[in-house]
Amino acid sequence: MKTILVSGGSSTLGSAICRHFIARGDRVLCAYHMSGDQARRLSEELGPRLRPLALDLQDPDSVRRAVESIETLDVLVNNSGILSETALGELPLEEWRRIFAVNVEGMVLLSQACIPLLRSSSGAIVNIASINALHPGFGKTVHYDASKGAVVSFTQSLAAELAPAVRVNAVAPGLLAAPHLDTTHPLRRRYEERALLRSLVEPDEVAKAVALLCDCRAMTGQTIVVDGGYLAG
């Protein structure tokens, strides 16, 4: 039984990751900031092996206190992230900084705090990137795409720094299936037309890739794309 910390654990993807690890018998720390109600509902659904953990990735003291409450840790899943859509010519500097603060700096802070625990367990870090890091994106997301590109680079560099004690990998999902993306949504239609598997990406499929990177001790510094064949289309 492993202990897994999932940041953004009550989000669509985060909850899928939590469910996957609970189903296979692990303990999960579901970190949240503004979504305490969702985290508590998830805990009620999945049982006592899932523990909600309050954590503000923009506050170093909050990160420190949260990690100090953890006795052992085998895997850190850096899943927290935000997206906004604004053309670069109209993008306020504050919005650029906000995206990088959550998508990159928060990941760095939490990784730093967890490294001693992960060294002790010979554990692993899995960062959630995006296919937007690897292709031009869907328009008006230069700031988001750049932040996810930084996640890929951070993953490779940290893997080299922490080897061989701690493995560091990333998963780059494609467009996730979500309730607001119904069959008439133009972005969904565009994605499915190009993707070789003609479908959006189910969150539980991304969770399976995360679990693979947690378990496979021959993989580090890698970014696995889970996109239904979108990039190859």
Backbone torsions as a table, in degrees:
resi	resn	phi	psi	omega
1	MET	NA	124.7	179.7
2	LYS	-101.2	158.2	172.4
3	THR	-107.3	123.0	-173.5
4	ILE	-118.4	130.1	172.3
5	LEU	-104.7	122.5	-179.6
6	VAL	-117.6	110.5	175.0
7	SER	-76.9	150.4	-173.6
8	GLY	60.4	37.6	-169.4
9	GLY	-72.0	-15.1	-179.6
10	SER	-100.4	3.2	177.0
11	SER	-73.4	176.4	179.8
12	THR	-56.5	-51.6	179.5
13	LEU	-73.8	-41.8	-178.7
14	GLY	-59.1	-42.9	179.9
15	SER	-67.3	-33.8	175.8
16	ALA	-64.6	-40.4	177.9
17	ILE	-64.9	-44.7	178.0
18	CYS	-59.1	-46.6	-179.6
19	ARG	-59.6	-40.9	-177.3
20	HIS	-63.4	-44.6	-177.7
21	PHE	-72.1	-37.0	176.5
22	ILE	-63.0	-41.1	-178.4
23	ALA	-62.4	-29.1	-179.4
24	ARG	-94.6	4.9	171.1
25	GLY	102.0	9.7	-178.9
26	ASP	-86.8	168.9	169.6
27	ARG	-97.5	140.5	-176.1
28	VAL	-128.9	131.6	170.3
29	LEU	-100.5	111.1	-176.2
30	CYS	-94.4	97.0	-176.7
31	ALA	-79.9	138.4	179.8
32	TYR	-144.1	161.4	173.6
33	HIS	-119.9	-67.8	-176.9
34	MET	-97.7	-3.2	-170.7
35	SER	-116.0	48.2	-178.2
36	GLY	-62.0	-37.3	-179.5
37	ASP	-62.4	-43.7	179.0
38	GLN	-64.2	-39.8	179.8
39	ALA	-64.1	-40.7	179.2
40	ARG	-67.9	-38.5	176.8
41	ARG	-63.8	-38.8	178.1
42	LEU	-64.0	-38.3	178.1
43	SER	-64.9	-41.0	177.2
44	GLU	-63.1	-36.6	-179.8
45	GLU	-71.2	-42.5	-169.4
46	LEU	-98.0	-14.5	174.0
47	GLY	99.5	-175.5	-170.1
48	PRO	-69.8	-14.7	177.8
49	ARG	-76.6	-6.4	172.5
50	LEU	-107.4	122.9	-178.6
51	ARG	-117.2	117.5	173.6
52	PRO	-64.2	142.2	-177.4
53	LEU	-136.7	112.0	178.7
54	ALA	-68.3	131.7	-174.0
55	LEU	-159.5	120.6	176.1
56	ASP	-105.3	108.1	-175.6
57	LEU	-69.0	-11.2	177.3
58	GLN	-92.0	-0.5	-176.7
59	ASP	-122.0	105.2	-178.6
60	PRO	-56.0	-34.5	179.3
61	ASP	-67.9	-38.2	177.2
62	SER	-64.0	-42.5	177.8
63	VAL	-61.9	-46.1	-179.2
64	ARG	-61.0	-47.2	-178.9
65	ARG	-62.3	-41.5	-179.1
66	ALA	-63.3	-46.0	-177.6
67	VAL	-69.6	-33.0	177.3
68	GLU	-64.7	-21.1	179.1
69	SER	-82.7	-3.3	-178.0
70	ILE	-99.6	126.2	-178.9
71	GLU	-82.3	-45.2	179.3
72	THR	-137.0	153.2	-180.0
73	LEU	-150.0	129.9	178.4
74	ASP	-103.7	-33.5	-175.6
75	VAL	-143.0	133.9	169.3
76	LEU	-109.5	124.1	173.8
77	VAL	-108.9	107.9	179.2
78	ASN	-84.2	91.5	-174.1
79	ASN	-106.6	-16.6	-176.5
80	SER	-61.2	138.5	178.4
81	GLY	-174.0	156.4	177.6
82	ILE	-133.6	157.5	-178.8
83	LEU	-133.7	138.9	168.5
84	SER	-139.9	161.5	-177.2
85	GLU	-122.8	111.1	176.6
86	THR	-151.9	132.0	176.4
87	ALA	-61.0	144.4	-175.1
88	LEU	-57.9	-36.9	-179.3
89	GLY	-65.2	-17.2	-179.8
90	GLU	-114.3	7.6	-172.4
91	LEU	-83.6	118.0	174.6
92	PRO	-66.8	146.0	178.4
93	LEU	-58.6	-34.6	180.0
94	GLU	-61.3	-35.7	180.0
95	GLU	-72.1	-39.2	174.1
96	TRP	-56.3	-47.6	-178.3
97	ARG	-65.9	-37.1	180.0
98	ARG	-63.5	-44.5	179.6
99	ILE	-62.4	-45.3	-179.8
100	PHE	-69.6	-32.8	179.6
101	ALA	-62.1	-42.0	-178.8
102	VAL	-81.7	-50.3	-170.8
103	ASN	-75.3	-25.7	-176.7
104	VAL	-118.8	-57.2	-174.4
105	GLU	-64.3	-39.2	177.3
106	GLY	-62.0	-39.4	177.2
107	MET	-63.1	-41.3	179.7
108	VAL	-64.5	-46.5	-178.7
109	LEU	-59.7	-46.4	-177.3
110	LEU	-69.0	-39.2	177.6
111	SER	-61.9	-45.9	178.3
112	GLN	-54.8	-47.3	-175.5
113	ALA	-66.4	-31.9	-174.9
114	CYS	-88.5	-13.0	-174.7
115	ILE	-55.4	-45.9	179.9
116	PRO	-58.6	-42.2	178.4
117	LEU	-63.7	-41.2	-177.6
118	LEU	-72.0	-32.5	174.4
119	ARG	-62.9	-40.8	-178.0
120	SER	-64.2	-33.1	-176.9
121	SER	-99.3	1.9	-171.6
122	SER	51.2	50.1	-171.1
123	GLY	-89.0	-157.7	-173.7
124	ALA	-146.2	153.5	172.9
125	ILE	-119.7	134.1	172.8
126	VAL	-123.7	118.8	179.8
127	ASN	-99.1	138.2	177.0
128	ILE	-93.3	111.5	177.1
129	ALA	-98.1	-138.3	178.8
130	SER	-168.6	153.1	173.1
131	ILE	-64.3	-16.4	176.0
132	ASN	-63.7	-18.9	175.4
133	ALA	-74.2	-16.5	-169.4
134	LEU	-117.0	-4.0	176.5
135	HIS	-148.4	173.2	-169.8
136	PRO	-66.9	-3.1	177.3
137	GLY	87.5	-170.9	-174.6
138	PHE	-108.6	11.4	179.0
139	GLY	100.5	134.1	177.0
140	LYS	61.7	28.7	179.6
141	THR	-130.7	31.7	-178.0
142	VAL	-57.2	-42.6	-177.5
143	HIS	-66.6	-41.8	176.8
144	TYR	-66.1	-46.3	-179.2
145	ASP	-58.7	-43.1	-179.8
146	ALA	-64.6	-38.2	179.4
147	SER	-65.3	-39.1	179.3
148	LYS	-73.5	-29.7	171.2
149	GLY	-62.3	-38.4	177.0
150	ALA	-64.2	-34.8	177.7
151	VAL	-63.0	-42.3	178.7
152	VAL	-62.7	-45.3	179.5
153	SER	-65.5	-42.4	177.3
154	PHE	-58.8	-41.7	179.7
155	THR	-59.8	-47.7	-178.4
156	GLN	-64.9	-44.8	-177.5
157	SER	-68.1	-41.2	-179.5
158	LEU	-69.3	-33.9	176.1
159	ALA	-59.2	-42.5	179.0
160	ALA	-67.3	-37.9	-177.5
161	GLU	-70.1	-38.2	-173.3
162	LEU	-93.8	-9.5	180.0
163	ALA	-66.2	146.5	1.0
164	PRO	-93.0	2.9	-171.9
165	ALA	-69.4	-41.2	-175.2
166	VAL	-128.5	131.2	176.5
167	ARG	-91.5	143.7	-178.6
168	VAL	-133.5	121.1	178.7
169	ASN	-136.6	174.8	179.1
170	ALA	-138.9	155.6	170.8
171	VAL	-118.5	132.3	178.6
172	ALA	-112.1	95.2	-179.2
173	PRO	-77.3	155.6	168.5
174	GLY	-84.9	-156.7	-178.0
175	LEU	-71.6	117.9	-175.7
176	LEU	-79.1	142.1	173.2
177	ALA	-65.4	127.9	-178.6
178	ALA	-146.5	154.6	-175.8
179	PRO	-56.2	-34.3	-176.9
180	HIS	-75.2	-12.9	179.1
181	LEU	-96.9	70.7	179.6
182	ASP	-74.8	178.4	-172.3
183	THR	-65.7	-14.6	179.5
184	THR	-97.0	-4.6	-177.0
185	HIS	-66.8	128.7	-175.6
186	PRO	-62.0	-35.9	179.1
187	LEU	-66.5	-39.5	177.7
188	ARG	-63.0	-45.6	-179.6
189	ARG	-60.6	-42.8	-179.7
190	ARG	-64.1	-41.0	-179.5
191	TYR	-65.9	-47.7	-176.4
192	GLU	-67.8	-28.5	177.8
193	GLU	-67.3	-33.0	-177.9
194	ARG	-91.2	-36.8	-176.0
195	ALA	-61.6	133.4	-177.8
196	LEU	-61.2	-32.4	-179.9
197	LEU	-89.6	2.0	173.6
198	ARG	55.3	40.3	179.2
199	SER	-155.4	159.5	169.7
200	LEU	-72.2	173.8	-177.1
201	VAL	-96.6	123.7	177.0
202	GLU	-76.3	134.5	-178.4
203	PRO	-55.4	-35.2	-178.7
204	ASP	-67.9	-23.7	175.4
205	GLU	-71.3	-36.1	175.0
206	VAL	-66.0	-40.2	178.6
207	ALA	-59.3	-37.5	177.7
208	LYS	-63.2	-38.9	178.5
209	ALA	-67.3	-39.0	176.6
210	VAL	-59.8	-45.3	179.9
211	ALA	-62.9	-38.7	177.4
212	LEU	-58.7	-44.5	-178.7
213	LEU	-69.9	-26.2	175.1
214	CYS	-69.1	-34.4	-170.3
215	ASP	-95.7	-31.8	-173.4
216	CYS	-80.4	107.7	-173.9
217	ARG	-80.7	0.7	177.0
218	ALA	-97.7	4.4	-176.2
219	MET	-118.2	126.0	171.1
220	THR	-154.5	150.3	-179.1
221	GLY	74.4	15.7	-174.8
222	GLN	-105.5	153.4	171.1
223	THR	-122.7	114.5	179.2
224	ILE	-92.2	128.5	178.3
225	VAL	-92.6	128.3	177.3
226	VAL	-124.8	89.7	-169.0
227	ASP	-137.2	11.8	-178.7
228	GLY	64.6	20.4	179.5
229	GLY	83.1	20.9	-178.7
230	TYR	-63.8	-47.8	-177.3
231	LEU	-65.2	-29.0	-179.8
232	ALA	-85.2	-9.5	-175.1
233	GLY	-78.2	NA	NA
